C-alpha cells in the first residue's frame, strides 16, 4: 500500500516504495488486474475533500485546452483542491509514441502550470491513449519528468471519507477489437481480453463490497449513460452498471463524449440513484450532435469546453460544472445522514 500526499515532495518519497509493485502489475505478463490501493489523506481537520475532474484534453494547448487549464487553476485555488482526476484520452490523437514523447510535457507539464494544479493527478487510459503506446503512460519515466503524474489501468484512491475506483473501460468495447474504426490499439498489457474483464469486474466488485467509505466514486473513460456523440456504452451498461448498482455507488464519472453532462439513474431499486457525470470537455468540443433516445434522468448537458469540481463532506456532496470562462453552468448537491455508512 502506498501513502500519497497533496504535495509533490512528499509524494515522491512515499511513491518510491511501491514503484517495483507498480512495474510488476503493469507488466504485460499479468492478466489479472489487482487493484492497487493508494492512500490520499485529506488535508483538512474535518476530513472534507475537493478535487477537479477533466477529460479528453491533451492537444498541446490547442482547442481551448490552455483556457480551460487557466480556469482550472483559478477554481482549484478557490476550492483548495486535494488532487485532479483525469478521465482519459490524455494525449491526442494517438496517445504517446513512447515514454520519451515530448507530447507529455507539451500537453501536460507546460499547460497545467497554475500553483493550485501542482497536486497529484490520477489518470486512466482512454481509447485514444490505447491507439498509441499505452504502456508509455504507465511508465516510471514520466514520473521523473513530472511527479504529479500517476496513470494506471485500474486502481483505488482511498481519500478517507471517499473511495475512488478507477476502471480501465477501453477493453470492454467490442468495436475496438473488430477493427470497425480502422485504428490499431496497443493490447500488449491484455493477453486475454475475456480474462482481463472478468478479473477486473471481480476485483472491483470485491473492493466495492468491502468499502466502508462515505462516498463511493467510480471513474472510467467511457460513459455508461450519455446523450452526447457516442451515447451509452452498451458493454458497460451490461457488465459494469449492475456492479455499481449492487454496491451503492454514488457517482460514475467519465469522459469520452466531449461535453459536460449530468444524468440521474432512473433505477431506484437499490437506494439512492447513481449520478452519471461526464467531464470530457478539456479541449476539442462542440460536436453539435445529440442522441435522441434514452434521455431519461437528464439533468444537464453542455456541448462545449469545460471541467467539473467535486466537494465532499461527511454529509454533503456538491458537483459543479464550469465553462471555458470559469462560469458555473450547473450545480447539484446531495446530502447523506451521518449514520448511513456505519
MARTIBA-296552 format. One record per residue: x, y, z of N, C-alpha, C, O in turn; residue in one letter. Coordinates in steps of 0.2 Angstrom, whole numbers, plus 5000, padded with zeros to 4 digits. Layout:
N
XYZXYZXYZXYZa
...
//
This chain:
342
500449945000500050005000500450065000500950065003x
500250114996500650174996500350234999499650235000x
500650285002500350335005500550405001501050415000x
499950434999500050494995499950554998499450555003x
500250614997500150675000499950724994500050704988x
499650784996499450834991500050874988499950914984x
500650864991501250904989501750854985501750794987x
502050884980502450844976503050814980503250754979x
503450844984503950824988503850764992504250714992x
503250764996503050715000502850654996503050594998x
502550664990502350604986502950574983502850504983x
503450604981504050574978504350524983504450464981x
504350544989504650494994504250434995504450374995x
503550444996503150394998503050344992502850284992x
503050374986502950334980503450284978503350234975x
504150304980504650264978504650194981504850144977x
504350184987504250124990503850074986503950014987x
503450094981502950054978503050054970502650024967x
503650084968503750084961503850014958503649994953x
504149974962504349904960503649864959503549824954x
503149874964502549844963502149864957501849824954x
502149934956501849964950502049934944501749914939x
502749924943503049904937502849834936502749814930x
502749794942502549724941501849714939501649674934x
501449754942500749754940500549774933500049754930x
500949824930500849854924501149804918501049824912x
501549754920501949714915501349674911500849664914x
501549674905501049634900500949564902500549534899x
501449534906501349464908500849454913500649394915x
500549504916500049504921499349514918499149574916x
498949464918498249474915497749494921497249524919x
497849474927497449494932497549564935498149574936x
497049594935497149664937496949674945496449694947x
497549664949497449684956497349754957497749794954x
496949774961496849844961497249874967497149874973x
497849904964498249934969497949994972497550034969x
498050004979497750054983498250104985498750094988x
498050174984498450224987498050264992497450274991x
498350284997498050325002498250405001498750425000x
497650435001497750515000497350545005496750565005x
497650555011497350585017497150655015497450695012x
496550675018496350745017496750795021497050775026x
496750855018497250905021496950945027497250975030x
496250935027495850975032495750935039495650875038x
495650965044495450935050494750905050494650845053x
494250935047493650905046493550845041493050815040x
494150835037494150775033493750795026493650745022x
493550855025493250875019493750855013494350855014x
493450855007493850835001493650874995493050884994x
494150894991493950934985494450914979495050914980x
494150904973494550894968494250914961493650924961x
494650924956494350934949494350874945494750834946x
493950874940493850814935493950844928493550884926x
494350814924494450844917494550784913494850734915x
494350784907494450734902494550754895494350814893x
494950714891494950724884495350794882495050834879x
495950794885496250864885496850874881496950934878x
497350824880498050834878498150854871498250814866x
498050924869498150944862498651004862498551054858x
499151004866499751054866499451124867499751174864x
498951124871498651194872498051214867497751264868x
498051184862497551204857496851184858496751144863x
496351204854495651194855495451214862495051184866x
495751274864495551304871495751264877495551274883x
496251214876496551174882496851224887496751214893x
497251274884497551324888497051364892497251384898x
496551384889496051424893495651384898495551414904x
495551324897495251284902495751274908495551274913x
496351264906496851254911496951314916496951304922x
496851374913496951434917496351434922496451454927x
495751424919495151424924495151374929494951384935x
495451314927495551264932496051284938495851274944x
496551324936496951344941496651394946496751394952x
496251434943495851484947495351454952495351464958x
494951404949494451374953494851324958494651314964x
495351294956495751254960496051284966496051264972x
496251354965496451394971495851414976495951404982x
495351424973494751444976494451394981494351404987x
494451334978494251274982494751234986494651194990x
495451264985495951224989495951154987495951114992x
495951134981495851064979496451014982497051034983x
496250954983496750904985497150874979497650854980x
496750864974497050824968496650844962496150874962x
496850814956496550814950496450744947496850704948x
495850734944495650674941495650684934495250724931x
495950634930495850634923495550574920495650524922x
494950584916494550534914494750504908494350464904x
495350514905495650484900495650524893495450574893x
495950494888496150524882496550584884496450644882x
497150564887497550614889498050644884498250704885x
498150614878498550634873498250624866498150564865x
498150674862497850664856498450664850498950694851x
498250644844497650604843497750524845497250494846x
498350504845498550434846499050424852499550394851x
498850454857499250434864499950464863500050514859x
500350434867501050444866501450394862501250334862x
501950414858502350374854502850324859502950274857x
503050354864503550324869503550364875503250414876x
503850334880503950374886504350434885504450474890x
504750444880505150504878504750554874505050604872x
504150544872503750584868503650654871503450654877x
503850704867503850774870503150794871502950844874x
502650754868501950774869501750774876501250814878x
502050734880501950734888502050804891501550824894x
502550834890502750894893502350954889502150994892x
502250944882501950994879501151004880500851054879x
500850944882500150944883499950934890499450944892x
500450924895500350924902500750964906500451014909x
501350954906501850994911501751074909501751114914x
501851084903501851154901501151194900501151254899x
500651154901499951184901499651194908499351244909x
499751144912499351154919499851174924500151134928x
500051244923500551274927500351304933500851324937x
499751314934499451354940499751324946499751264947x
499851364951500051334958499551284961499751234964x
498951304960498451254963498351184960498151144963x
498651184954498651114950499251074951499351024948x
499751104955500351064957500151014962500551014967x
499650974961499450924966499450854962499650854956x
499350804965499350734962498850734957498250754958x
498950704951498450694945498450624945498850584944x
497750594946497650524945497250514938496750544937x
497550474934497350464927497150394925497550344927x
496650384921496550324917496650334910496750384907x
496750274906496850274899496150284896495650254898x
496150314890495550324886495750284879496250254878x
495250284875495350244869495850274864496250234861x
495950344864496450374860497150354863497650354860x
497250354870497850334873498050264871498650244870x
497550214870497750144868497950144860498250094858x
497750194857498050204850498750214849499050204844x
499050234854499750254854500150194858499850134859x
500650214862500950164866500650174873500850214877x
500250134875499850134881500350124887500250154892x
500850084886501250064891501650134893501850134899x
501750174888502150234890501850274895502250304899x
501250284895500850324900500950294907500850334912x
501050234908501150194914501850194916501950174922x
502250224912502950224914503250264920502950314921x
503750234923504050274929504450334926504450384930x
504650324920505050384917504650454917504950504918x
503950444916503550504916503550544923503450604923x
503550504928503550524935504250564936504250604940x
504750544933505450584933505350644930505750694932x
504950654925504850714921504350764925504550824926x
503850734928503350774931503050724937502650684935x
503250744943503050694948502250694950502050654954x
501950744947501150744948500850684945500250664947x
501150654939500850604935500750544938501250514940x
500150514939500050444941499550414936498950434937x
499650374932499250334927499350264928499850234926x
498750224929498750154930498150134926497750174925x
498150064924497550044921496950044926496450074924x
496950014931496450014936496750014943497249984945x
496450054948496750064954496250104959495750124957x
496450104965495950144970496350194974496950184976x
496050254975496250304979495850314985495250324984x
496050294991495750304997495850375000496450385003x
495350415000495450485002495050495009494650545010x
495050445013494650445019493950435018493650385018x
493550495018492850495018492550475011492050455010x
493050475006492850454999493350404996493950414997x
493150344993493550304989493350314982492850314980x
493950314978493850324971494150264967494750254968x
493750234963493950174960494050184952493550204949x
494650184950494750194943494750134939495050084941x
494350134934494250074930494450084923494250134919x
494850034920495050034913494550014908494349954908x
494150054905493550044902493650024894493249994891x
494150044891494350034884494249964882493949944877x
494549914886494549844884493849814884493749764881x
493349854887492649824887492349834880491849794878x
492549884876492149904870492349854864492949854862x
491849824861491949774856492249804850492649774846x
492049864848492249894842492949904841493249904836x
493349914847494049924846494449854845495049854843x
494049804845494349734844494149714837494449664834x
493649744834493449714827493649754822493549744816x
494049804823494349854818493849884814493949904808x
493249904817492749934814492950004812492750034807x
493350034816493550104815494250114811494450174810x
494550064810495150064806495750084810496250104807x
495750084816496350104821496650044824496349994824x
497250054825497549994829497650014836497750074838x
497649964841497649984848498249944851498449884849x
498549964856499049934860498749894865498649914871x
498749824864498449774869498949734872498849684874x
499549764872500149724875500049704882500249644885x
499649744886499549734893498949684894498749674900x
498649664889497949624889498049564885497749564880x
498449514887498449454883497849414882497749384877x
497349424887496749384886496149434888496049454894x
495849464883495349514885494749484889494549514894x
494549424888494049394892494249384899493849404904x
494849364900495049354907495149424911495049434916x
495449474907495549534909494949574912494949594918x
494449564908493749604910493449564916493249594921x
493449494916493149454921493549474928493249474933x
494249474928494649484934494549554936494449564942x
494449604932494349674934493649684937493649714942x
493149654934492549654937492449624944492249654949x
492849564944492849534951493149574956492949574962x
493749604954494149634959493849704961493849724967x
493449734956493149794958492549784962492349814967x
492149724961491549704965491749694972491449714977x
492349654973492549644980492749704983492649714989x
493149754980493349814983492749854985492749884990x
492249864981491649904982491249874988491049904992x
491249804988490849774993491149785000490849795005x
491849785000492149795007492349865009492549875014x
492049915005492249985006491750005011491149995011x
492050045016491550075021491650155020491450195025x
491850175014491850245013491250285013490750255011x
491150345015490550385015490350395008489750385006x
490750405003490650414996491050364992491650364993x
490650334988490950284983490950314976490350334973x
491550324973491550354966491950304961492450284963x
491650294956492050254951492150304945491750344942x
492750294942493050334937493150284931493450234932x
492950304925493050264919493150314913492850374914x
493450294907493450344902492750344898492550404896x
492450284897491850284893491250294897491150284903x
490750324894490050344898489650284898489650234894x
489350274904488850224905488150254902487850224898x
488050314904487450354901487750414898488050454901x
487450434892487650494889487150504883486950464880x
487050574882486650584876487050624871486850644866x
487750624872488250654868488350614861487950564860x
488850634858489050604852489150524852488850494847x
489450494857489550424857488950394861488850334859x
488550424865487950394868488150344874488750344876x
487650304876487850254881488350204878488350184872x
488750174882489150124881488850054883488850044889x
488550014878488149964880488549904884488249874888x
489149904882489549854886489649864893489649824897x
489649934895489649954902489049944905488949934911x
488449964901487849954904487649884906487349864911x
487949834902487849764903488249734909488049694913x
488949754909489349724913489549764919489749734925x
489649834919489849874924489349904928489349904935x
488749924925488249954929487949914934487749934940x
487749854933487449804938487949804945487649804950x
488549804944489049804949489049874953489049874959x
488949924950488949994953488249994957488250024963x
487749974954487049974957487049934963486749954969x
487349874963487349824968487749844974487649824980x
488149894973488649914979488549984980489050014983x
488050014979487850084981488350134979488550174984x
488550134973489050184971488650254970488050254968x
488950304972488650374972488750404965488250434962x
489350404962489450434956489850394952490350364954x
489650394945490150374940490350424936489950464933x
490950444935491250494932491650474926492050424926x
491550504920491950484914492050544909491850604910x
492450524904492550574898492250544892491650534892x
492650544887492450514880492050554876492250574871x
491450574878491050624875491350694877491350704883x
491450734872491750794873491250854875491050894871x
491050844881490450884884490450884891490850844894x
490050914894489850914901489150894902488750914899x
489050844907488450814907488250784914488750764917x
487650784916487450754922486750724921486250754919x
486750654922486150614921486050574928486550544930x
485450574930485250534936484950474934484550464930x
485250414938484950354936484250344938484050364943x
483850324933483150314935482950244938482350244940x
483450204939483350144943483450154950484050174952x
482950154954482950174961482850114966482650124971x
482950054963482849994967483449974972483349934976x
483950014972484550004976484750064980485350084979x
484350094983484450154987484550214982484150224978x
484950264984485050324980485250314973485650274972x
484950344968485150334961485850354960486150404963x
486250324956486950344954486850404950486450414945x
487350444951487350504946487950494941488550484943x
487750504935488250494929488450564927488050604925x
489150574928489450634927489950634922490450604923x
489850664916490350674911490750734911490450794911x
491350724911491850784911492350764905492950744907x
492150774899492650764894492750824889492850814883x
492750884892492750944888493450984889493451044889x
493950944890494550984892494951014886495351064887x
494751004880494951044874494451044868493951074869x
494551004863494051004857493350984859493250924862x
492851024858492151004859491751034854491951034848x
491151044855490651074851490551024845490551044839x
490350964846490250914841489550934838489450924832x
489050954842488450984839487950924838487450934835x
488050864840487650814838487450774845487850764849x
486750764846486450734852486150674850485850664845x
486050624855485650564854484950584856484850604862x
484550564852483850574854483550524858482950544861x
483850464859483550414863483850414870484350444871x
483450384874483650374881483850444885484450444887x
483450494885483550554889483250554896483250604899x
483150494898482850484905483350514910483950494910x
483150544915483550564920484050624919484450644923x
484050654913484450704911484350774915483850794915x
484950794918484850854922485250914919485050964920x
485750894915486150954912486550924906486850864907x
486650964901487050944896487351014893486951064892x
488051014891488351074888488851044883489351004885x
488751064877489151044872489751084870489851114865x
490151104875490751144875491251134880491251084883x
491851174879492351154884492251174891491851224892x
492651134895492551154902492751094907493151054904x
492551094913492851044918492351044924491851074924x
492451004929492050984934492350994941492950974941x
492051014946492351014953491850964957491250964956x
492250934962491850894967492050914974492650914975x
491650924978491750944985491350894990490750894989x
491750864994491350814998491550835006492050845008x
490950825010491050825017490750755020490450715016x
490650745026490350695029489650685027489350635027x
489350745026488550745025488350775018487750765017x
488850795014488650835008489150825003489750825004x
488850814997489250814990488950874986488350884985x
489450914983489250964979489650964972490250954972x
489350954967489550944960489451014956488951034956x
489951034953489851094949490251094942490751064942x
489951114937490251114930490351184928489951234929x
490951194925491251264923491351264916491551214913x
491251324913491451334905492151354905492451364910x
492351374899492951394897493151464900493751484900x
492651494902492751564905492651564913492751614917x
492651504916492551494923491851504926491751504932x
491351514922490651524924490351454926490551404923x
490051454931489651394934489051384929488651424929x
489051324926488451314921487951274925487351274923x
488151234930487651184933487951164940488551144940x
487551164945487751144952487251104955486651114954x
487451044958487050994961487350974967487950964968x
486850974972487050954979486650894982486050894980x
486950854985486550794988486850794996487450804997x
486450765000486650755007486550685009486150645006x
486950665014486850595017486850605025487150655028x
486450565028486450565035487150535038487450495035x
487350555044487950535047488050455048488550425047x
487450425049487450355051487450305045487450245046x
487350335039487250295033487850245032487750195029x
488450265033488950225031489250185037489750155036x
488950185043489150155049488850085048489050045053x
//
